[in-house]
Amino acid sequence: MIGHSIAIHNGKEHLPIYIRDRMIDHKLKEFVPTLNFRGHAKSNNRSRR
């Protein structure tokens, strides 16, 4: 499977992943980002306490 490109579903969409030799002995889910960090709240008073 080294050198092939497959699509992995992250719960929302299918993302293409290219299989490399360093990915051997890992699970495929480790290479798919599932959350998008959008930053911290800038004007939230609760976060300053």
Phi and psi restraints in degrees (range 20) as a CNS / XPLOR table:
assign (resid 1 and name C) (resid 2 and name N)
       (resid 2 and name CA) (resid 2 and name C) 1.0 -67.0 20.0 2
assign (resid 2 and name N) (resid 2 and name CA)
       (resid 2 and name C) (resid 3 and name N) 1.0 131.9 20.0 2
assign (resid 2 and name C) (resid 3 and name N)
       (resid 3 and name CA) (resid 3 and name C) 1.0 95.6 20.0 2
assign (resid 3 and name N) (resid 3 and name CA)
       (resid 3 and name C) (resid 4 and name N) 1.0 -2.2 20.0 2
assign (resid 3 and name C) (resid 4 and name N)
       (resid 4 and name CA) (resid 4 and name C) 1.0 -98.9 20.0 2
assign (resid 4 and name N) (resid 4 and name CA)
       (resid 4 and name C) (resid 5 and name N) 1.0 157.8 20.0 2
assign (resid 4 and name C) (resid 5 and name N)
       (resid 5 and name CA) (resid 5 and name C) 1.0 -114.6 20.0 2
assign (resid 5 and name N) (resid 5 and name CA)
       (resid 5 and name C) (resid 6 and name N) 1.0 127.7 20.0 2
assign (resid 5 and name C) (resid 6 and name N)
       (resid 6 and name CA) (resid 6 and name C) 1.0 -127.4 20.0 2
assign (resid 6 and name N) (resid 6 and name CA)
       (resid 6 and name C) (resid 7 and name N) 1.0 163.0 20.0 2
assign (resid 6 and name C) (resid 7 and name N)
       (resid 7 and name CA) (resid 7 and name C) 1.0 -107.8 20.0 2
assign (resid 7 and name N) (resid 7 and name CA)
       (resid 7 and name C) (resid 8 and name N) 1.0 130.0 20.0 2
assign (resid 7 and name C) (resid 8 and name N)
       (resid 8 and name CA) (resid 8 and name C) 1.0 -117.7 20.0 2
assign (resid 8 and name N) (resid 8 and name CA)
       (resid 8 and name C) (resid 9 and name N) 1.0 134.4 20.0 2
assign (resid 8 and name C) (resid 9 and name N)
       (resid 9 and name CA) (resid 9 and name C) 1.0 -86.8 20.0 2
assign (resid 9 and name N) (resid 9 and name CA)
       (resid 9 and name C) (resid 10 and name N) 1.0 127.6 20.0 2
assign (resid 9 and name C) (resid 10 and name N)
       (resid 10 and name CA) (resid 10 and name C) 1.0 -101.6 20.0 2
assign (resid 10 and name N) (resid 10 and name CA)
       (resid 10 and name C) (resid 11 and name N) 1.0 11.9 20.0 2
assign (resid 10 and name C) (resid 11 and name N)
       (resid 11 and name CA) (resid 11 and name C) 1.0 103.7 20.0 2
assign (resid 11 and name N) (resid 11 and name CA)
       (resid 11 and name C) (resid 12 and name N) 1.0 -16.1 20.0 2
assign (resid 11 and name C) (resid 12 and name N)
       (resid 12 and name CA) (resid 12 and name C) 1.0 -127.4 20.0 2
assign (resid 12 and name N) (resid 12 and name CA)
       (resid 12 and name C) (resid 13 and name N) 1.0 -39.5 20.0 2
assign (resid 12 and name C) (resid 13 and name N)
       (resid 13 and name CA) (resid 13 and name C) 1.0 -153.5 20.0 2
assign (resid 13 and name N) (resid 13 and name CA)
       (resid 13 and name C) (resid 14 and name N) 1.0 166.9 20.0 2
assign (resid 13 and name C) (resid 14 and name N)
       (resid 14 and name CA) (resid 14 and name C) 1.0 -92.5 20.0 2
assign (resid 14 and name N) (resid 14 and name CA)
       (resid 14 and name C) (resid 15 and name N) 1.0 127.2 20.0 2
assign (resid 14 and name C) (resid 15 and name N)
       (resid 15 and name CA) (resid 15 and name C) 1.0 -113.0 20.0 2
assign (resid 15 and name N) (resid 15 and name CA)
       (resid 15 and name C) (resid 16 and name N) 1.0 131.6 20.0 2
assign (resid 15 and name C) (resid 16 and name N)
       (resid 16 and name CA) (resid 16 and name C) 1.0 -75.3 20.0 2
assign (resid 16 and name N) (resid 16 and name CA)
       (resid 16 and name C) (resid 17 and name N) 1.0 134.6 20.0 2
assign (resid 16 and name C) (resid 17 and name N)
       (resid 17 and name CA) (resid 17 and name C) 1.0 -126.5 20.0 2
assign (resid 17 and name N) (resid 17 and name CA)
       (resid 17 and name C) (resid 18 and name N) 1.0 128.8 20.0 2
assign (resid 17 and name C) (resid 18 and name N)
       (resid 18 and name CA) (resid 18 and name C) 1.0 -93.4 20.0 2
assign (resid 18 and name N) (resid 18 and name CA)
       (resid 18 and name C) (resid 19 and name N) 1.0 124.0 20.0 2
assign (resid 18 and name C) (resid 19 and name N)
       (resid 19 and name CA) (resid 19 and name C) 1.0 -80.9 20.0 2
assign (resid 19 and name N) (resid 19 and name CA)
       (resid 19 and name C) (resid 20 and name N) 1.0 123.9 20.0 2
assign (resid 19 and name C) (resid 20 and name N)
       (resid 20 and name CA) (resid 20 and name C) 1.0 -115.2 20.0 2
assign (resid 20 and name N) (resid 20 and name CA)
       (resid 20 and name C) (resid 21 and name N) 1.0 169.1 20.0 2
assign (resid 20 and name C) (resid 21 and name N)
       (resid 21 and name CA) (resid 21 and name C) 1.0 -69.5 20.0 2
assign (resid 21 and name N) (resid 21 and name CA)
       (resid 21 and name C) (resid 22 and name N) 1.0 -23.5 20.0 2
assign (resid 21 and name C) (resid 22 and name N)
       (resid 22 and name CA) (resid 22 and name C) 1.0 -76.1 20.0 2
assign (resid 22 and name N) (resid 22 and name CA)
       (resid 22 and name C) (resid 23 and name N) 1.0 -10.7 20.0 2
assign (resid 22 and name C) (resid 23 and name N)
       (resid 23 and name CA) (resid 23 and name C) 1.0 -86.6 20.0 2
assign (resid 23 and name N) (resid 23 and name CA)
       (resid 23 and name C) (resid 24 and name N) 1.0 -3.5 20.0 2
assign (resid 23 and name C) (resid 24 and name N)
       (resid 24 and name CA) (resid 24 and name C) 1.0 -67.6 20.0 2
assign (resid 24 and name N) (resid 24 and name CA)
       (resid 24 and name C) (resid 25 and name N) 1.0 141.6 20.0 2
assign (resid 24 and name C) (resid 25 and name N)
       (resid 25 and name CA) (resid 25 and name C) 1.0 73.0 20.0 2
assign (resid 25 and name N) (resid 25 and name CA)
       (resid 25 and name C) (resid 26 and name N) 1.0 18.1 20.0 2
assign (resid 25 and name C) (resid 26 and name N)
       (resid 26 and name CA) (resid 26 and name C) 1.0 -121.9 20.0 2
assign (resid 26 and name N) (resid 26 and name CA)
       (resid 26 and name C) (resid 27 and name N) 1.0 159.6 20.0 2
assign (resid 26 and name C) (resid 27 and name N)
       (resid 27 and name CA) (resid 27 and name C) 1.0 -84.8 20.0 2
assign (resid 27 and name N) (resid 27 and name CA)
       (resid 27 and name C) (resid 28 and name N) 1.0 148.2 20.0 2
assign (resid 27 and name C) (resid 28 and name N)
       (resid 28 and name CA) (resid 28 and name C) 1.0 -66.7 20.0 2
assign (resid 28 and name N) (resid 28 and name CA)
       (resid 28 and name C) (resid 29 and name N) 1.0 -25.7 20.0 2
assign (resid 28 and name C) (resid 29 and name N)
       (resid 29 and name CA) (resid 29 and name C) 1.0 -68.3 20.0 2
assign (resid 29 and name N) (resid 29 and name CA)
       (resid 29 and name C) (resid 30 and name N) 1.0 -16.2 20.0 2
assign (resid 29 and name C) (resid 30 and name N)
       (resid 30 and name CA) (resid 30 and name C) 1.0 -71.6 20.0 2
assign (resid 30 and name N) (resid 30 and name CA)
       (resid 30 and name C) (resid 31 and name N) 1.0 -17.0 20.0 2
assign (resid 30 and name C) (resid 31 and name N)
       (resid 31 and name CA) (resid 31 and name C) 1.0 -103.5 20.0 2
assign (resid 31 and name N) (resid 31 and name CA)
       (resid 31 and name C) (resid 32 and name N) 1.0 3.8 20.0 2
assign (resid 31 and name C) (resid 32 and name N)
       (resid 32 and name CA) (resid 32 and name C) 1.0 -110.8 20.0 2
assign (resid 32 and name N) (resid 32 and name CA)
       (resid 32 and name C) (resid 33 and name N) 1.0 117.9 20.0 2
assign (resid 32 and name C) (resid 33 and name N)
       (resid 33 and name CA) (resid 33 and name C) 1.0 -71.5 20.0 2
assign (resid 33 and name N) (resid 33 and name CA)
       (resid 33 and name C) (resid 34 and name N) 1.0 131.8 20.0 2
assign (resid 33 and name C) (resid 34 and name N)
       (resid 34 and name CA) (resid 34 and name C) 1.0 -108.0 20.0 2
assign (resid 34 and name N) (resid 34 and name CA)
       (resid 34 and name C) (resid 35 and name N) 1.0 -24.5 20.0 2
assign (resid 34 and name C) (resid 35 and name N)
       (resid 35 and name CA) (resid 35 and name C) 1.0 -119.4 20.0 2
assign (resid 35 and name N) (resid 35 and name CA)
       (resid 35 and name C) (resid 36 and name N) 1.0 143.6 20.0 2
assign (resid 35 and name C) (resid 36 and name N)
       (resid 36 and name CA) (resid 36 and name C) 1.0 -108.8 20.0 2
assign (resid 36 and name N) (resid 36 and name CA)
       (resid 36 and name C) (resid 37 and name N) 1.0 117.4 20.0 2
assign (resid 36 and name C) (resid 37 and name N)
       (resid 37 and name CA) (resid 37 and name C) 1.0 -79.3 20.0 2
assign (resid 37 and name N) (resid 37 and name CA)
       (resid 37 and name C) (resid 38 and name N) 1.0 124.0 20.0 2
assign (resid 37 and name C) (resid 38 and name N)
       (resid 38 and name CA) (resid 38 and name C) 1.0 -106.7 20.0 2
assign (resid 38 and name N) (resid 38 and name CA)
       (resid 38 and name C) (resid 39 and name N) 1.0 6.9 20.0 2
assign (resid 38 and name C) (resid 39 and name N)
       (resid 39 and name CA) (resid 39 and name C) 1.0 98.9 20.0 2
assign (resid 39 and name N) (resid 39 and name CA)
       (resid 39 and name C) (resid 40 and name N) 1.0 170.6 20.0 2
assign (resid 39 and name C) (resid 40 and name N)
       (resid 40 and name CA) (resid 40 and name C) 1.0 -87.6 20.0 2
assign (resid 40 and name N) (resid 40 and name CA)
       (resid 40 and name C) (resid 41 and name N) 1.0 157.0 20.0 2
assign (resid 40 and name C) (resid 41 and name N)
       (resid 41 and name CA) (resid 41 and name C) 1.0 -69.1 20.0 2
assign (resid 41 and name N) (resid 41 and name CA)
       (resid 41 and name C) (resid 42 and name N) 1.0 132.4 20.0 2
assign (resid 41 and name C) (resid 42 and name N)
       (resid 42 and name CA) (resid 42 and name C) 1.0 -90.7 20.0 2
assign (resid 42 and name N) (resid 42 and name CA)
       (resid 42 and name C) (resid 43 and name N) 1.0 -34.7 20.0 2
assign (resid 42 and name C) (resid 43 and name N)
       (resid 43 and name CA) (resid 43 and name C) 1.0 -115.8 20.0 2
assign (resid 43 and name N) (resid 43 and name CA)
       (resid 43 and name C) (resid 44 and name N) 1.0 33.8 20.0 2
assign (resid 43 and name C) (resid 44 and name N)
       (resid 44 and name CA) (resid 44 and name C) 1.0 -96.7 20.0 2
assign (resid 44 and name N) (resid 44 and name CA)
       (resid 44 and name C) (resid 45 and name N) 1.0 119.6 20.0 2
assign (resid 44 and name C) (resid 45 and name N)
       (resid 45 and name CA) (resid 45 and name C) 1.0 -72.1 20.0 2
assign (resid 45 and name N) (resid 45 and name CA)
       (resid 45 and name C) (resid 46 and name N) 1.0 -26.1 20.0 2
assign (resid 45 and name C) (resid 46 and name N)
       (resid 46 and name CA) (resid 46 and name C) 1.0 -67.2 20.0 2
assign (resid 46 and name N) (resid 46 and name CA)
       (resid 46 and name C) (resid 47 and name N) 1.0 -30.3 20.0 2
assign (resid 46 and name C) (resid 47 and name N)
       (resid 47 and name CA) (resid 47 and name C) 1.0 -75.4 20.0 2
assign (resid 47 and name N) (resid 47 and name CA)
       (resid 47 and name C) (resid 48 and name N) 1.0 -13.5 20.0 2
assign (resid 47 and name C) (resid 48 and name N)
       (resid 48 and name CA) (resid 48 and name C) 1.0 -88.5 20.0 2
assign (resid 48 and name N) (resid 48 and name CA)
       (resid 48 and name C) (resid 49 and name N) 1.0 -11.6 20.0 2
